[in-house]
Amino acid sequence: MTRCAEYKSFLAAGALIAALWLGAASRAVAESRVVRFRTQDGWNLSGTLYEPKRQGSNLAPAVIMLPEPGWVDRSIYDTYLSSGLQAKGFFALNIDLRGSGNSLGAKVLEEFSPEEMEGIQSDLSSAIAFVSSLPGVDPGRIGVVGAGISSEYAVVEAAENSQVKAVVLISGTLSAKAKELLRVDQSVPVLGVVGKEDKKSFREMAEVYALSPNPSSDLLVAVGHGAVMFSHTKGLEENVIRWFEHNLQALGRETEVSFRSEDGWTLHGLLRLPDGADASAKVPGVLLVHGAKHDQQTYHFMAQEIAKRGMATLRFDWRGKGQSFVDGAKADQDEMWRDVKAALEFFASQPAVDGNRLGAVAATLACINTLQATLGDPRMKTVVLLTALETNDEVRRLLASSDVPIFAVASLEDNNYQRGSLAETTRLVYQLSRSKQSQLLMYDDAGRGSEMIKVKPELQPMILRWLDDKVQGIPPTRVAND
């Protein structure tokens, strides 16, 4: 065979491989389709829906994209974001707002009064209801993209609708009301996207970033204004999609569960699994045990952050607390260690959980009970203690004989008039620990138990890195997105 013939044969083989690859890729990504739905106040809206390839029975998050009224219609998202989100496993729905694009009615958007403009809020809430009803969508993981004045509606919806878990604002314009909602709402991360030379929008988005208390909120600086920035700024689309992956997709899925302690208490909790976790792809897990004055809800945000790092969580109400309260039944707190033990057994038995790689986070009264229930169990890789109130002979024996590393945290000024210095009781647990990897962190004026996570924002990332290291076996230097 001549060199020319060899080259043609090489090209033909390459073309065949490319055709096969492109064919596989096209099959992996579903086609888009036009959809219509009706708002609560009677408008018929048009949108384009991008559906991902279904992964068994797993539910996928969805992102709804609002164009900037008077600037572009929904087709801008047909060019940018929609197909990229779809390829990453998201449902993506971009819509024409009432009175624009293919959602025209008796009056065009440009002629709306301020009161009529407020109806756009119904467009968004109705879009969320529509997409939530689709097979395969996780209604608890909805993201929203707003541009220009539609950013206002995205922020308001996120504050009022618990289904919305992440918001992207493109060259956004917000009212004082929306900014106040951002300031007081820690639950929803916000990504601002703005052009460097667009000084008015830049001030708005910089203020949004400064106001949002969520640690995952961020700001991306691009070129231009509005969604057309995607055509002017290399890598912008990919960065927005990665942000959604980290703050929406990585939240996983949470389900209500119940289990029984060996002495008969029915305990209720929430099991959160990262996306992709199943019997063939088990993930390590972290048990979250609340303190004496709280319930499992105190770990709401921590459970989400742990899921983002690829670990499962189980948070539950122990006997006599929250959903595990039984009217007329006496909850003996000295027996609460049995609740932790039952939770551990239930957690380890889940098909998607690697029962040999488990950790725990406990606060105040739960510290001694968690140590009593978990130390000596080879499945337990670490325990994080947030203000240990006391020890007993059994816990002292377990600490002295166990190599499980303890991360103990307390505040120096924390005193209890019955128990004395809680900083010292926490220090004692650390000193009794046999593990040379155990660590002690003492704060000034940090409060008590899980409250320290709110008072000291850097504490939660420290705990997460500790869990990465001890439970997942990922050295801290390799951890990203803290």
C-alpha positions in Angstrom: 0.0 0.0 0.0 1.3 3.4 -0.9 1.8 6.2 1.7 -1.1 8.1 0.0 -3.3 5.1 0.3 -2.4 4.5 3.9 -3.2 8.2 4.6 -6.6 7.8 2.9 -7.3 4.7 4.9 -6.3 6.5 8.1 -8.7 9.3 7.3 -11.5 6.9 6.5 -11.0 5.1 9.8 -10.9 8.4 11.6 -14.1 9.5 10.0 -15.8 6.2 10.9 -14.7 6.6 14.6 -15.8 10.2 14.6 -19.2 9.2 13.1 -19.7 6.5 15.7 -18.7 8.9 18.5 -21.0 11.6 17.3 -23.8 9.1 16.9 -23.3 7.9 20.5 -23.2 11.5 21.7 -26.4 12.4 19.9 -28.2 9.4 21.3 -26.9 10.3 24.8 -28.5 13.8 24.6 -32.2 13.9 24.1 -33.7 16.3 21.5 -35.4 19.5 22.6 -39.1 20.1 22.1 -41.5 23.0 22.3 -43.9 22.9 25.2 -46.8 25.1 26.3 -48.3 25.5 29.8 -50.9 27.8 31.4 -50.1 30.3 34.2 -52.2 30.6 37.3 -53.7 33.8 36.0 -54.5 32.5 32.5 -51.6 33.2 30.2 -50.5 30.5 27.7 -46.7 30.4 27.7 -44.3 28.8 25.3 -41.0 27.3 26.1 -38.3 24.9 24.9 -37.6 21.8 27.0 -34.3 20.0 26.9 -34.5 16.5 28.6 -31.4 14.6 29.7 -30.9 10.9 29.1 -32.6 9.1 31.9 -30.4 7.3 34.4 -32.6 4.5 35.7 -35.0 5.7 38.3 -32.8 8.5 39.5 -34.4 12.0 39.5 -32.6 14.9 37.9 -32.6 18.6 38.8 -34.1 21.2 36.4 -33.1 24.8 35.5 -35.6 27.3 34.3 -34.2 30.3 32.3 -35.9 33.6 32.0 -34.9 36.1 29.2 -34.4 39.8 29.8 -37.7 41.5 28.9 -37.3 43.9 25.9 -33.7 42.6 25.2 -33.9 39.0 24.0 -36.3 36.2 23.8 -35.9 32.6 24.9 -33.9 31.6 21.8 -30.7 33.0 23.4 -30.8 30.0 25.7 -31.2 27.6 22.8 -27.7 28.8 21.8 -26.2 28.9 25.3 -26.7 26.9 28.5 -29.6 24.7 27.5 -27.8 21.9 25.6 -24.8 22.2 28.0 -27.0 21.7 31.0 -28.8 18.8 29.2 -25.5 17.1 28.5 -24.6 17.3 32.2 -27.9 15.6 33.3 -30.2 18.5 33.9 -33.6 19.2 32.6 -33.5 22.7 31.0 -36.6 24.8 30.3 -36.3 28.3 28.7 -39.5 30.3 28.3 -40.9 33.3 26.6 -42.4 35.6 29.2 -46.0 36.8 28.8 -46.5 39.3 26.0 -43.3 38.4 24.3 -41.8 35.9 21.8 -44.2 33.0 21.3 -46.2 33.8 24.5 -48.2 36.7 23.0 -51.6 37.6 24.3 -54.0 40.5 24.0 -51.2 42.9 25.0 -47.5 43.0 24.3 -45.0 43.2 27.2 -43.7 46.6 26.2 -47.2 48.1 26.9 -47.6 46.5 30.4 -48.2 48.7 33.3 -46.0 48.2 36.4 -48.9 46.2 38.0 -49.1 44.0 34.9 -45.4 43.4 34.9 -45.8 41.8 38.4 -47.6 39.0 36.6 -44.2 37.7 35.4 -43.9 36.2 38.9 -46.7 33.9 37.9 -44.9 32.9 34.8 -42.0 31.7 36.8 -44.0 29.9 39.5 -46.1 28.2 36.8 -43.0 27.2 35.0 -41.7 25.6 38.1 -45.0 23.8 38.7 -44.9 22.6 35.1 -41.4 21.3 35.1 -41.8 19.7 38.5 -44.7 17.6 37.1 -42.5 16.0 34.4 -41.4 12.4 34.8 -37.7 12.2 35.9 -37.5 15.7 37.5 -36.6 16.1 41.1 -39.0 18.8 42.2 -36.8 19.6 45.2 -33.8 20.7 43.0 -34.9 23.6 40.8 -32.5 26.3 39.6 -33.5 29.6 38.0 -31.6 31.9 35.6 -32.8 35.5 35.5 -31.5 38.3 33.3 -32.0 42.0 33.7 -35.3 42.8 35.4 -36.3 39.1 35.4 -33.7 38.7 38.0 -36.1 40.3 40.5 -38.6 37.5 39.9 -35.9 34.8 40.3 -34.9 36.2 43.7 -38.4 36.6 45.0 -39.3 33.1 43.9 -36.3 31.6 45.6 -37.3 33.3 48.9 -40.9 32.1 48.7 -40.5 28.7 47.1 -38.4 26.0 48.8 -38.1 24.1 45.5 -35.6 26.7 44.3 -32.1 25.7 45.4 -29.8 27.9 43.3 -30.2 31.2 41.3 -28.0 32.8 38.5 -28.5 36.5 37.9 -27.2 37.9 34.6 -26.8 41.7 34.5 -29.5 41.8 37.2 -31.6 44.7 38.4 -33.1 44.3 41.8 -35.4 46.3 44.0 -34.8 47.1 47.7 -37.3 44.3 48.6 -35.3 41.7 46.6 -32.0 42.8 48.1 -33.4 42.5 51.6 -34.7 39.0 50.8 -31.1 38.1 49.6 -29.6 39.5 52.8 -31.7 37.4 55.2 -31.9 34.2 53.2 -28.9 31.9 53.7 -30.4 28.9 52.1 -30.1 29.7 48.4 -26.7 30.4 46.7 -26.6 33.2 44.1 -24.2 33.5 41.2 -24.0 37.0 39.7 -22.8 37.3 36.1 -21.9 40.8 34.8 -19.9 42.6 32.2 -16.9 44.6 33.5 -17.8 47.7 31.5 -21.5 47.5 32.4 -21.0 49.7 35.5 -24.6 50.0 36.6 -25.2 46.3 36.5 -21.7 45.7 38.0 -22.7 47.7 41.1 -25.9 45.7 41.4 -24.2 42.3 41.0 -21.4 43.2 43.4 -24.0 44.2 46.0 -25.8 40.9 45.5 -22.6 39.1 46.1 -21.9 41.1 49.2 -25.4 40.8 50.6 -25.8 37.0 50.1 -24.8 35.1 53.3 -24.6 31.8 51.5 -20.9 30.7 51.3 -21.5 29.2 47.8 -22.6 32.6 46.3 -20.2 33.9 43.7 -19.6 36.6 41.1 -18.3 36.1 37.5 -17.0 39.1 35.5 -17.5 38.8 31.8 -17.7 41.0 28.7 -20.9 42.7 27.5 -24.5 42.8 28.9 -27.1 40.2 29.5 -27.2 36.7 28.1 -25.3 37.8 25.0 -22.2 37.8 27.2 -22.0 34.1 26.6 -21.0 34.9 23.0 -18.4 37.4 24.0 -16.7 35.6 26.9 -14.8 32.4 26.4 -15.5 29.8 29.1 -18.4 31.7 30.7 -21.1 29.1 29.7 -18.9 26.3 31.1 -18.3 28.1 34.4 -22.1 28.8 34.9 -22.8 25.1 34.2 -20.1 24.0 36.6 -21.6 26.3 39.3 -25.0 24.6 38.8 -23.4 21.2 39.0 -21.8 22.0 42.3 -24.7 23.9 43.9 -27.8 22.1 42.4 -26.9 18.7 41.0 -24.5 17.8 43.7 -27.2 18.3 46.4 -28.3 14.8 45.7 -31.7 13.6 46.8 -33.2 13.5 50.3 -35.9 11.2 51.5 -37.8 10.8 54.7 -37.0 7.6 56.6 -37.8 6.0 59.9 -36.3 3.2 62.0 -36.6 1.7 65.5 -34.3 1.7 68.5 -33.7 -1.6 70.3 -35.9 -0.4 73.2 -38.9 0.5 70.9 -38.6 4.1 69.9 -39.6 5.0 66.3 -37.2 7.6 65.1 -37.7 9.8 62.1 -35.0 11.4 59.9 -33.8 12.4 56.5 -31.5 10.3 54.3 -29.6 12.3 51.6 -27.7 10.5 48.8 -25.5 12.1 46.2 -26.4 11.8 42.6 -25.3 8.4 41.1 -25.1 6.7 44.5 -26.6 3.2 44.3 -25.8 -0.4 45.1 -23.1 -0.5 42.4 -21.5 2.9 43.4 -21.6 3.1 47.1 -20.6 6.3 48.9 -19.3 6.9 52.4 -21.7 8.4 54.9 -21.8 10.9 57.8 -24.3 10.6 60.7 -25.5 14.0 62.0 -26.7 13.9 65.6 -28.3 17.1 67.0 -27.9 18.6 70.4 -30.2 18.8 73.4 -31.9 22.1 72.4 -32.3 21.4 68.7 -33.6 18.9 66.2 -32.3 17.4 63.0 -33.0 20.6 61.1 -30.0 22.2 62.6 -27.9 20.3 60.1 -29.9 21.3 57.0 -27.1 23.2 55.4 -24.3 20.9 56.5 -26.1 17.9 55.0 -26.2 19.7 51.6 -22.5 20.6 51.8 -21.5 17.1 52.7 -23.6 15.7 49.7 -21.7 18.1 47.4 -18.5 16.3 48.5 -19.9 12.9 47.5 -21.0 11.6 50.9 -24.4 10.5 52.1 -25.9 11.9 55.3 -28.5 10.7 57.8 -29.9 13.3 60.2 -32.6 12.3 62.6 -34.6 13.4 65.6 -33.7 11.4 68.7 -36.3 10.2 71.2 -38.7 12.9 72.4 -37.5 15.5 69.8 -39.0 16.9 66.6 -40.8 14.2 64.6 -39.7 11.5 67.1 -41.8 13.1 69.8 -44.5 10.8 71.2 -47.2 12.4 73.3 -47.2 11.0 76.8 -44.0 8.9 76.4 -41.1 9.6 78.6 -37.8 10.1 76.7 -34.9 9.0 78.9 -32.0 10.9 77.6 -29.5 8.5 79.3 -30.7 5.9 76.8 -30.3 8.1 73.7 -27.1 6.3 72.8 -29.5 3.5 71.6 -31.0 5.9 69.1 -27.5 6.7 67.7 -26.8 3.0 67.5 -30.0 2.3 65.7 -29.3 5.2 63.3 -25.8 3.8 62.6 -27.2 0.3 61.9 -29.9 1.7 59.6 -27.5 4.0 57.8 -24.9 1.2 57.2 -27.6 -1.1 55.8 -28.6 1.3 53.0 -27.7 -0.2 49.6 -26.0 3.0 48.3 -24.0 3.6 51.5 -20.5 2.1 52.1 -21.1 0.8 55.6 -17.4 0.5 56.2 -16.7 4.2 55.8 -18.8 6.2 58.2 -18.3 9.3 60.3 -20.4 11.3 62.7 -21.0 14.9 63.8 -22.6 15.4 67.2 -23.4 18.3 69.4 -23.7 18.9 73.2 -25.6 16.1 74.9 -25.4 13.9 71.7 -21.6 13.9 72.0 -21.3 11.4 74.9 -24.2 9.3 73.4 -22.6 9.2 70.0 -19.2 8.2 71.4 -20.8 5.5 73.5 -22.7 4.1 70.4 -20.0 4.3 67.8 -16.5 4.0 69.4 -15.3 0.4 69.0 -17.2 -0.1 65.8 -14.7 -0.7 63.0 -17.0 1.0 60.5 -16.6 4.4 62.2 -13.7 6.4 60.9 -14.1 9.6 62.9 -16.3 11.6 65.3 -16.6 15.4 65.3 -17.8 16.8 68.7 -19.3 20.3 69.1 -19.1 21.0 72.8 -19.0 17.8 74.8 -21.0 18.2 77.9 -19.6 15.2 79.9 -18.1 11.8 79.9 -18.9 8.5 81.8 -16.8 5.4 82.6 -17.9 3.6 79.5 -16.9 6.5 77.2 -13.6 7.0 79.0 -12.8 3.3 78.4 -13.8 3.5 74.8 -11.7 6.7 74.2 -8.7 5.1 75.8 -8.9 1.9 73.6 -10.1 3.3 70.3 -7.9 4.7 67.4 -10.8 6.6 65.9 -9.6 10.3 65.6 -11.7 12.9 67.4 -12.1 16.5 66.2 -13.4 18.3 69.3 -14.5 22.0 69.2 -15.7 24.2 72.1 -15.7 27.9 73.2 -13.5 29.0 76.1 -16.2 31.1 77.8 -18.8 28.3 77.7 -19.9 27.5 81.2 -22.9 25.6 82.5 -24.0 26.4 86.1 -24.6 22.6 86.7 -21.7 21.1 84.8 -19.0 23.9 85.0 -16.7 24.7 82.1 -17.8 22.9 78.9 -14.6 23.9 77.3 -12.8 21.8 79.9 -15.1 18.8 79.5 -14.5 19.0 75.7 -10.7 19.3 76.4 -10.9 16.2 78.6 -12.5 14.1 75.8 -9.6 15.1 73.5 -7.0 14.3 76.2 -8.6 10.9 76.8 -8.5 10.0 73.1 -5.9 7.4 72.2 -5.7 8.5 68.6 -2.7 10.6 67.8 -4.7 12.2 64.9 -7.3 13.7 67.3 -7.5 17.5 67.3 -8.8 20.1 69.6 -10.1 23.6 68.5 -10.9 26.2 71.1 -12.7 29.4 70.2 -13.4 32.7 72.0 -17.1 33.7 72.1 -18.3 31.1 69.7 -21.4 29.9 71.5 -22.2 26.2 72.1 -22.8 23.1 70.0 -24.0 23.5 66.4 -24.6 27.2 67.1 -20.8 27.6 66.7 -21.1 26.8 63.0 -23.2 29.9 62.5 -21.1 32.1 64.8 -17.8 31.0 63.1 -18.3 30.7 59.4 -14.9 29.1 58.9 -15.8 26.1 61.1 -18.1 24.3 58.7 -15.4 24.2 55.9 -12.9 22.9 58.5 -15.3 20.1 59.5 -15.9 19.3 55.9 -12.2 19.0 55.1 -11.8 16.8 58.2 -14.6 14.5 57.0 -13.0 14.4 53.5 -9.7 13.3 55.0 -10.9 10.8 57.7 -14.0 9.3 56.0 -13.3 9.6 52.3 -9.5 9.4 52.5 -9.0 12.6 50.5 -6.1 14.7 51.8 -7.1 18.3 52.4 -4.8 19.7 49.8 -6.8 17.8 47.1 -10.2 19.2 48.1 -11.7 21.9 45.9 -14.7 24.2 46.2 -14.5 24.8 49.9 
